[in-house]
Amino acid sequence: MKKTGILNSQLSGYIAALGHKDIFLIGDAGMPIPKGIPIVDLAVCGGVPTFEQVLNAVLEETEVEFYYLAEEIVEKNPILHQYIGEKLKGVDSKMMPHTEFKTFTKEVKFAIRTGEFTPYPNIILTAGVAFPA
């Protein structure tokens, strides 16, 4: 049995299969996922698990070189926006209108659904290359 890290076998497998430049989504409970995109549904109930919990776990196991956010997060969820900026300090990013963000989700390799209910807690991450020490 795996003892540490992401224990969800589906999510662990998708992360292990990421290649350089692959993109994937971490979204809230209500984020529409385009047809045909594999979904790792972690949502148990409102707020469980939180976006932050899932982002933290994913970042422990994934090298990220770029990320995308909906520009509405700046005004509608500034605390989460600040948190993301701190967690991904030094990583380049792009903001776009939420409608454009939703369209862009058609390009993701897979999507992770959280139990988050706050406004605009959605991020598209680009896998980087890890250089182990």
Buried (B, 14 or more C-beta within 10 A) or exposed (E): EEEEEBEBEBBBEBBEEBEEEBBBBBBBBEBEBBEEBEBBBBBEEEBEBBBBBBBEBBBEBBBBBBBBBBBBBEEBBEEBBEBBEEBBEEBEBEBBEBEEBBEBBEEBBBBBBBBBBBBBBBBBBBBBEEEEE
